[in-house]
Every structure is written in C-alpha cells, then in structure tokens.
Amino acid sequence: MKTVAGLTLLPPLSAAAERELLPLIARGRDAQQRLATEDLTESERRRLRRHVTAGSDAESTLLHATLGLVRRRVRERGFSFESEDLELAGVEGLVNALRRFEPAKGTRFSTYAYPWITKLVNQAIRQKAGFSEHEMSLILQLQKLLRTDVQKHFGVKEIAAKMGISVALAREVVEMNHRFADTAHRDVDYESVPAKESTESVEAPAWVIDELRRLCGEDFTAFWHYAHKTMSVEELAQGRGISRQAMAKRLEKCRKAVRSSPEAQRLQDWLVQQ
C-alpha cells in the first residue's frame, strides 16, 4: 500500500463520508473528557470508553485519508524527490491540525488542515534551504506578490514598493528566491536511483531520463514536474523568474521534441503509465 512518512495512505473522503465521522469524533472527545473529570459508575465508564474508541478510530481514518494533501503540498513546493523530511513535517502539521480541529464548526478537515501543513512544510523547507526565518518570510512575501499577476515581470523597484522594503533589500530577496528555486528544483542523481517499479511514480528507467534530458536540455526538470503534475505552469514560471507565457513556450518546445523523438511512442507509453 502507498504510504506517506510511513503512514498508510487512504483515499480522500467525500464530504458525506467525512460528515459521518465528525459526530463520532466529537462524542469520543467528550467521552474522554468525562472519563477524566467525572465520578462515574463502571457501566457508564464502559459506555464512554466505547465512544472514545470509536472516536479515535474515526480520527485515524480522517488523518490517513488526508495524507494525500501532505504529499501534494510537498510536491507543489517543488520537492518531489527525496522529500521524506518534508513529508514528516507535513504529517506533523496534519496531526497538530487534527488535535485542534473542532468538528462542530462544520469546516472540511482538509480545508482546516491545509495552512497547518503548509506552515510546517515551509519551516522544513527553510531549514533544508538554509534560510533564516526572516529570510524565508521575505521569500514567501515575494512569491505571494508574484502570484498576483503571473503574466507580469516585476521590477526590483516595484517589488520594493509593494513589499515596503528598500531597493537593495528587494534585490537580495529576488536573489534569495532564485537560490530557493534552484534548491527546490534541483536535479536528482538518477544513477543512484534503483531501476524498479514504484507506486509513487518518481523513479524511472535510465533510458527515459537520458532521452528526456537530451530532448529538453535545461528545461528537463520543469518538463518532468509538469508531466507528472507536481507543479503548475505558474509555479514553474515563478520559480524561474519568467512569465507564464515564456514557461508555457518552453514546455511546448519540450513536448514537440518528445513527439518527434525516435523514442516517442515508448516515452508516451511510459508517461501514460505514470
């Protein structure tokens, strides 16, 4: 079975299926509190312990069914490979969210958990990339600004004005963002990856990597992320400091090269299987 940070990954729950779990969770938590604070008869304690068990099982189901959001968030940040540390951080955020989740408020758990996951993943990325908390905060502010208009090229002076910082600091933040993108989209040493089947679809035969590298050149990593739907065109463009249109042209050039390759059919068959 597929796992995330060593935990079994269950299919996402529908809204209806999740609603069925919420009363069990609420009842279990209430029972836990009563067991800890009230003087109860043995029969009452047995009844409440059953509620606690049912609520704990429901929480476990909800957590395991939301693990896919952790993997998606890690991959959205550009770390599709060697991401165990980031997935562990995301799971920690997911567990923190579950502890604080209030079923009675009617919010979907995935919606509530998303910012918790993002916070812990960003913190792990910051440590992985070697930035201070303040530097990472500035990078995230810049990325948020760039997302406001992915078609536009923001100049340093405009970035400084929008972020309320000096031009010199804005220039440093832009450079840090480029370094961060280089870290996030770093190439993998595929020769060290065993050529075996993978349920996570991140390993590939050497001939696939070699051919795609030959065809795509410096855009290999971007094409790989895009083909596996781990990053959007907008995110790829932002990471490289270019417009969405320019990134789309690069990806289209890769697609044309793949289609015209002597290995086109084999590549297509392999990509479809992923």
C-alpha positions in Angstrom: 0.0 0.0 0.0 1.1 3.6 -0.6 2.5 5.4 2.4 3.3 9.0 3.4 6.1 9.3 6.0 5.5 5.7 6.9 1.7 6.1 7.4 -0.8 4.2 5.2 -2.4 6.5 2.6 -6.1 6.1 2.3 -8.3 7.5 -0.5 -9.7 11.0 0.2 -13.1 11.0 1.9 -16.2 12.5 0.3 -17.9 15.4 2.1 -20.7 13.0 3.1 -18.3 10.3 4.4 -16.4 12.9 6.4 -19.7 14.2 7.9 -20.4 10.7 9.2 -17.1 10.7 11.1 -17.5 14.1 12.8 -20.1 13.1 15.4 -18.0 10.1 16.3 -15.0 12.3 16.9 -16.9 14.9 18.9 -18.6 12.2 21.0 -15.3 10.5 21.6 -13.6 13.6 22.8 -16.5 14.5 25.1 -16.3 10.9 26.5 -12.6 11.3 27.1 -13.1 14.5 29.0 -15.9 13.0 31.1 -13.8 9.9 31.9 -11.0 12.2 33.2 -13.2 14.6 35.2 -16.4 12.9 36.4 -17.1 10.3 39.0 -18.9 7.5 37.0 -20.3 4.1 37.5 -18.4 1.2 35.9 -21.2 0.7 33.3 -21.0 4.4 32.4 -17.3 4.2 32.1 -17.5 1.1 29.7 -20.0 3.0 27.6 -17.8 6.1 27.4 -14.7 4.0 26.6 -16.6 2.6 23.6 -17.2 6.2 22.4 -13.6 7.0 23.0 -12.5 4.0 20.9 -15.0 4.9 18.1 -13.8 8.5 18.1 -10.2 7.5 18.0 -10.8 5.2 15.0 -12.7 8.0 13.2 -9.8 10.4 13.8 -7.4 7.9 12.5 -9.5 7.4 9.4 -9.7 11.1 8.8 -6.0 11.6 9.3 -5.0 8.7 6.9 -7.5 9.9 4.3 -5.9 13.4 4.4 -2.3 12.2 4.0 -2.5 12.8 0.2 -2.8 16.5 0.9 0.6 16.4 2.6 2.2 14.8 -0.4 0.5 17.2 -2.8 1.6 20.2 -0.8 5.2 18.9 -0.7 5.2 18.4 -4.4 3.5 21.8 -5.0 6.5 23.3 -3.3 8.8 21.6 -5.9 10.3 18.9 -3.8 9.0 15.8 -5.5 12.2 13.8 -4.8 14.0 12.9 -1.6 11.1 14.6 0.3 10.8 12.3 3.4 11.8 15.1 5.8 9.3 17.4 4.3 6.5 14.8 4.4 7.3 14.1 8.0 7.0 17.9 8.7 3.7 17.9 6.8 2.4 15.0 8.8 3.3 16.8 12.0 1.2 19.8 10.8 -1.6 17.4 9.9 -1.5 15.9 13.4 -1.5 19.4 15.0 -4.5 20.3 12.9 -6.4 17.2 14.0 -5.8 17.9 17.7 -7.2 21.4 17.3 -10.0 20.6 14.8 -13.5 21.4 16.0 -16.0 19.1 14.2 -19.0 21.2 15.3 -17.9 24.2 13.3 -18.7 22.4 10.0 -15.4 23.1 8.2 -13.9 20.4 6.0 -10.9 19.0 7.8 -8.7 19.3 4.7 -9.5 23.0 4.5 -8.7 23.5 8.2 -5.5 21.3 7.9 -4.1 23.0 4.8 -2.5 26.0 6.5 -1.1 23.8 9.3 0.5 21.5 6.7 1.9 24.5 4.7 3.3 26.1 7.8 5.3 23.0 8.9 6.4 22.2 5.3 7.6 25.8 4.8 9.5 25.6 8.0 11.2 22.4 7.0 12.0 23.8 3.6 13.5 26.9 5.2 15.8 24.7 7.3 16.6 22.5 4.3 17.4 25.5 2.1 19.5 27.2 4.8 17.5 30.4 5.2 16.7 32.2 8.4 13.1 32.6 9.5 13.1 36.3 8.4 14.7 35.5 5.0 12.1 32.8 4.4 9.3 35.2 5.4 10.6 37.7 2.8 10.8 35.0 0.1 7.2 33.9 0.8 6.1 37.6 0.6 7.8 37.9 -2.7 6.2 34.7 -4.0 2.8 35.9 -2.9 3.3 39.1 -4.8 4.5 37.3 -7.9 1.3 35.2 -7.8 -0.9 38.3 -8.1 0.0 38.5 -11.8 1.9 35.6 -13.2 2.0 37.2 -16.7 3.8 40.2 -15.4 7.5 40.8 -14.8 8.0 42.7 -11.6 11.0 45.0 -11.5 13.1 45.4 -8.3 11.8 48.9 -7.6 8.2 47.8 -7.9 8.9 44.8 -5.6 10.5 47.1 -3.1 7.5 49.5 -3.2 4.9 46.6 -3.0 6.7 44.9 -0.1 7.6 48.1 1.7 11.4 47.4 1.8 14.4 49.1 0.3 15.5 48.5 -3.3 18.8 47.0 -2.0 16.9 44.5 0.2 14.4 43.8 -2.6 17.3 42.9 -4.9 18.6 40.5 -2.1 15.2 38.9 -1.8 14.9 38.3 -5.5 18.3 36.6 -5.4 17.3 34.5 -2.4 14.2 33.5 -4.2 16.2 32.4 -7.2 18.5 30.4 -4.9 15.4 28.9 -3.2 14.0 27.9 -6.6 17.3 26.3 -7.6 17.2 24.2 -4.3 13.6 23.3 -4.8 14.0 22.2 -8.5 17.4 20.7 -8.1 18.1 17.7 -10.4 18.3 14.3 -8.9 21.2 11.9 -9.3 19.1 9.3 -11.2 22.1 7.0 -11.5 21.7 6.4 -7.7 18.0 5.5 -8.1 17.4 1.8 -8.5 15.5 0.9 -11.7 12.5 -0.8 -10.2 8.8 -0.4 -10.2 7.5 2.4 -7.9 4.0 3.1 -6.7 5.0 6.7 -6.3 5.9 7.2 -9.9 9.1 9.2 -9.2 11.6 6.6 -10.3 12.3 6.0 -14.0 14.4 3.7 -16.2 17.7 5.3 -17.2 16.7 5.4 -20.8 13.7 7.7 -20.0 15.8 10.1 -18.1 18.6 10.1 -20.7 16.2 10.7 -23.6 14.2 13.4 -21.8 17.4 15.2 -20.8 18.7 15.1 -24.3 15.4 16.4 -25.7 14.6 19.1 -23.1 18.1 20.2 -22.1 17.9 22.8 -19.3 14.1 22.5 -19.2 14.2 18.8 -18.3 13.3 19.4 -14.6 10.5 21.7 -15.5 9.1 19.3 -18.0 9.4 16.4 -15.5 7.4 18.3 -12.9 4.8 19.4 -15.4 4.4 16.0 -17.0 3.8 14.4 -13.5 1.5 17.3 -12.5 3.6 18.1 -9.4 3.8 21.7 -10.3 1.7 24.1 -12.4 3.0 26.3 -15.2 2.5 29.3 -13.0 4.6 27.8 -10.2 7.4 26.7 -12.6 7.4 30.2 -14.1 7.6 31.9 -10.7 10.4 29.7 -9.6 12.5 30.7 -12.6 11.5 34.4 -12.6 9.9 34.3 -16.0 6.4 34.9 -17.3 3.8 32.1 -17.6 3.7 32.6 -21.3 7.5 32.1 -21.6 7.3 29.0 -19.4 4.5 27.6 -21.5 6.5 28.1 -24.7 9.4 26.2 -23.1 7.2 23.3 -22.2 5.6 23.2 -25.6 9.1 23.1 -27.1 9.8 20.0 -24.9 6.5 18.4 -25.9 7.3 18.9 -29.6 10.8 17.4 -29.1 9.3 14.4 -27.4 6.7 13.9 -30.1 9.4 14.0 -32.8 11.8 11.7 -31.0 12.5 8.2 -32.3 11.5 7.0 -28.8 8.3 9.0 -28.9 5.9 6.0 -28.6 8.0 4.4 -25.8 8.1 7.7 -23.9 4.4 8.3 -24.4 3.6 4.8 -23.2 5.8 5.2 -20.1 4.4 8.7 -19.2 0.8 7.4 -19.6 1.5 4.6 -17.2 2.6 7.1 -14.5 
